């Protein structure tokens, strides 16, 4: 994980580019919806922005590494250690970008959030889930010639049910709905994160050997 942070520091232009992408997307959303939008639309647009930001950000996780560098990592680290560090780092980056995007989003489109605790639980679980899922998909896509299109195709069938549950939880946070359904949403999200992380930990060594 330290290596990932060091590389990000050396490649600050890439991170700045992602920030500009986030701010520009929110700004375009603001111009498209100058009037007050419904909480449902507000919530859906926010997570769509975060999803595409995540795909653009995490796709660099494995795709930017040459075969020579991957061979070097193969000699000095275990595949389990590599995938865990990637998932942790990408989850952290997603959390930072999501919080920045939320700040810009609220500045331009207002702040209808009524239950902050529930909404921030959704942000944490969403950032963690996107970081985990997209890390594994990025690893698979890197074995197919680093094609970003492949990553998008592979990620969406996994992301869609996760995103649907996430939108349900954050929607309740925006509307201030405190019900037993929130706990179900949280359990489903935590379970999906745990399952994908466990599968990544188990399956990545086989992918890494190819």
C-alpha positions as CSV (number, residue, x, y, z in Angstrom):
1,X,0.0,0.0,0.0
2,X,3.0,2.3,0.7
3,X,4.1,1.7,-2.9
4,X,0.7,2.8,-4.2
5,X,0.8,6.0,-2.2
6,X,4.4,6.7,-3.4
7,X,3.4,6.2,-7.0
8,X,0.4,8.4,-6.6
9,X,2.6,11.1,-5.2
10,X,5.0,10.8,-8.1
11,X,2.0,10.9,-10.6
12,X,0.1,13.8,-9.1
13,X,-1.0,14.9,-12.5
14,X,-3.2,11.7,-12.8
15,X,-4.9,12.4,-9.5
16,X,-5.4,16.1,-10.3
17,X,-6.9,15.0,-13.6
18,X,-9.4,12.8,-11.8
19,X,-10.3,15.7,-9.5
20,X,-10.9,18.0,-12.5
21,X,-13.1,15.2,-14.0
22,X,-15.2,15.1,-10.8
23,X,-15.6,18.8,-10.6
24,X,-16.4,19.2,-14.3
25,X,-19.0,16.5,-14.1
26,X,-20.7,18.0,-11.1
27,X,-20.6,21.5,-12.8
28,X,-22.2,20.1,-16.0
29,X,-24.9,18.5,-13.8
30,X,-25.5,21.8,-12.2
31,X,-26.0,23.5,-15.6
32,X,-28.3,20.6,-16.7
33,X,-30.5,20.9,-13.6
34,X,-30.6,24.6,-12.7
35,X,-33.9,24.1,-11.0
36,X,-34.4,22.1,-7.8
37,X,-34.3,18.4,-8.5
38,X,-36.0,15.6,-6.6
39,X,-34.1,13.8,-3.9
40,X,-34.3,10.6,-6.0
41,X,-32.7,12.2,-9.0
42,X,-30.2,14.0,-6.7
43,X,-29.1,10.7,-5.2
44,X,-29.0,8.7,-8.4
45,X,-26.9,11.4,-10.2
46,X,-24.4,11.5,-7.3
47,X,-23.7,7.8,-7.4
48,X,-23.5,7.7,-11.2
49,X,-20.8,10.4,-11.0
50,X,-19.0,8.3,-8.3
51,X,-19.3,5.1,-10.3
52,X,-17.7,6.6,-13.5
53,X,-15.1,8.3,-11.4
54,X,-14.2,5.0,-9.8
55,X,-14.0,3.2,-13.1
56,X,-11.6,5.9,-14.4
57,X,-9.5,5.9,-11.2
58,X,-9.2,2.2,-10.3
59,X,-8.6,1.1,-14.0
60,X,-5.1,2.5,-13.5
61,X,-4.5,0.1,-10.6
62,X,-3.1,-2.8,-12.7
63,X,-3.3,-1.4,-16.2
64,X,-0.5,1.2,-15.7
65,X,1.9,-1.5,-14.6
66,X,4.2,-3.1,-17.2
67,X,4.8,-6.8,-17.5
68,X,8.4,-6.2,-16.2
69,X,7.1,-4.5,-13.1
70,X,4.5,-7.2,-12.5
71,X,7.3,-9.8,-12.7
72,X,9.3,-7.8,-10.2
73,X,6.3,-7.8,-7.8
74,X,5.9,-11.5,-8.4
75,X,9.4,-12.1,-7.0
76,X,9.2,-9.9,-3.9
77,X,5.6,-10.1,-2.7
78,X,2.8,-12.7,-2.4
79,X,-0.2,-12.3,-4.7
80,X,-2.5,-12.1,-1.6
81,X,-0.5,-9.2,-0.3
82,X,-0.7,-7.4,-3.6
83,X,-4.4,-7.7,-4.0
84,X,-5.1,-6.8,-0.4
85,X,-2.9,-3.6,-0.7
86,X,-4.6,-2.7,-4.0
87,X,-8.1,-3.1,-2.5
88,X,-7.2,-1.1,0.6
89,X,-5.5,1.7,-1.4
90,X,-8.3,1.9,-4.0
91,X,-11.0,2.0,-1.3
92,X,-9.1,4.8,0.4
93,X,-8.8,6.7,-2.9
94,X,-12.5,6.2,-3.6
95,X,-13.4,7.5,-0.1
96,X,-11.4,10.6,-0.6
97,X,-12.8,11.3,-4.1
98,X,-16.3,10.6,-2.9
99,X,-16.0,13.1,-0.1
100,X,-14.6,15.7,-2.4
101,X,-17.3,15.0,-5.0
102,X,-19.9,15.3,-2.2
103,X,-18.5,18.7,-1.2
104,X,-18.6,20.0,-4.7
105,X,-22.0,18.4,-5.3
106,X,-23.6,20.0,-2.2
107,X,-22.0,23.4,-3.1
108,X,-23.7,23.5,-6.6
109,X,-26.8,21.5,-6.1
110,X,-27.7,22.1,-2.5
111,X,-27.9,19.8,0.5
112,X,-31.1,17.9,1.0
113,X,-29.5,15.3,3.3
114,X,-31.6,14.8,6.4
115,X,-29.9,11.8,8.1
116,X,-26.1,12.5,7.9
117,X,-25.1,9.4,9.8
118,X,-26.9,7.0,7.5
119,X,-25.7,8.9,4.4
120,X,-22.1,8.7,5.5
121,X,-22.4,5.0,6.3
122,X,-23.5,4.6,2.7
123,X,-20.5,6.6,1.5
124,X,-18.1,4.5,3.5
125,X,-19.6,1.2,2.4
126,X,-20.0,2.4,-1.2
127,X,-16.3,3.6,-1.4
128,X,-15.1,0.3,0.1
129,X,-17.3,-1.8,-2.2
130,X,-16.3,0.1,-5.4
131,X,-12.6,-0.1,-4.4
132,X,-12.8,-3.8,-3.8
133,X,-14.9,-4.7,-6.9
134,X,-13.1,-2.5,-9.4
135,X,-9.6,-3.7,-8.1
136,X,-10.4,-7.3,-9.0
137,X,-12.0,-6.4,-12.3
138,X,-9.0,-4.2,-13.1
139,X,-6.7,-7.2,-12.5
140,X,-8.8,-9.4,-14.8
141,X,-8.9,-6.7,-17.5
142,X,-5.1,-6.2,-17.3
143,X,-4.7,-9.8,-18.5
144,X,-6.7,-9.0,-21.7
145,X,-4.4,-6.4,-23.1
146,X,-5.3,-3.5,-20.7
147,X,-8.5,-2.7,-22.5
148,X,-10.7,-0.2,-20.6
149,X,-13.7,-1.4,-22.4
150,X,-13.3,-4.9,-21.0
151,X,-13.2,-3.5,-17.5
152,X,-16.4,-1.6,-18.1
153,X,-18.1,-4.7,-19.5
154,X,-16.9,-6.9,-16.6
155,X,-17.7,-4.5,-13.8
156,X,-21.2,-3.5,-14.6
157,X,-22.9,-6.8,-14.0
158,X,-21.3,-6.9,-10.5
159,X,-21.7,-3.2,-9.8
160,X,-25.4,-2.9,-10.7
161,X,-26.9,-4.9,-7.8
162,X,-24.4,-3.3,-5.4
163,X,-25.2,0.1,-6.7
164,X,-29.0,-0.5,-6.5
165,X,-28.7,-1.4,-2.8
166,X,-26.3,1.5,-2.2
167,X,-28.8,4.0,-3.8
168,X,-31.6,2.6,-1.6
169,X,-29.6,3.2,1.6
170,X,-28.4,6.6,0.7
171,X,-31.9,7.6,-0.5
172,X,-33.2,6.8,3.0
173,X,-30.4,9.0,4.3
174,X,-31.4,11.9,2.1
175,X,-35.1,11.5,3.0
176,X,-34.4,11.0,6.7
177,X,-36.2,7.6,6.6
178,X,-35.2,5.6,9.7
179,X,-36.6,2.0,9.2
180,X,-35.6,-1.6,9.7
181,X,-34.9,-1.7,5.9
182,X,-31.8,0.4,6.5
183,X,-30.2,-2.4,8.5
184,X,-31.0,-4.9,5.7
185,X,-29.3,-2.6,3.2
186,X,-26.3,-2.3,5.4
187,X,-26.1,-6.1,5.9
188,X,-26.4,-6.7,2.2
189,X,-23.6,-4.2,1.4
190,X,-21.3,-5.5,4.0
191,X,-21.9,-9.1,2.9
192,X,-21.3,-8.2,-0.8
193,X,-18.0,-6.4,0.1
194,X,-16.9,-9.3,2.2
195,X,-17.8,-11.9,-0.4
196,X,-16.0,-10.1,-3.3
197,X,-13.0,-9.4,-1.1
198,X,-12.8,-13.1,-0.1
199,X,-13.1,-14.3,-3.7
200,X,-10.5,-11.8,-4.8
201,X,-8.1,-13.0,-2.1
202,X,-8.7,-16.7,-3.1
203,X,-8.7,-16.3,-6.9
204,X,-6.1,-13.6,-7.5
205,X,-3.1,-15.9,-7.0
206,X,-4.3,-18.1,-9.9
207,X,-4.8,-15.0,-12.1
208,X,-1.4,-13.6,-11.0
209,X,0.5,-16.8,-12.2
210,X,-0.7,-16.4,-15.8
